[in-house]
Amino acid sequence: MKQLESLNLENTSVEDLYPLQGLRQLQKLNISGTKVRNLKPLAGLNNLHELVINNTRISSLKYIISLSRLTLLRCDHTLLREKKVEKFKEKHPKTKVIFY
């Protein structure tokens, strides 16, 4: 499982991402519609290119700010405030961020 490159957990009962910490090859992750509140376990997933967190209780992007390979972040219908999303965009000008 450590070689897993794509994982779709959309609309599942997942609440905790800590089991994903060791998935260093993960490039795409969709956690839309889950009960996840914290992105801290994703902090070391440096190969992550696409992250979809729509319809979650995520309120901070601080743990993924260092993910320099991120090319897409979908974060609509979350608890994120526009100010935090704008800060993320400043650090990642090449990342397509979809937020409303």
Order of alpha helices (4+ residues) and beta strands (2+ residues): beta-beta-beta-beta-alpha-beta
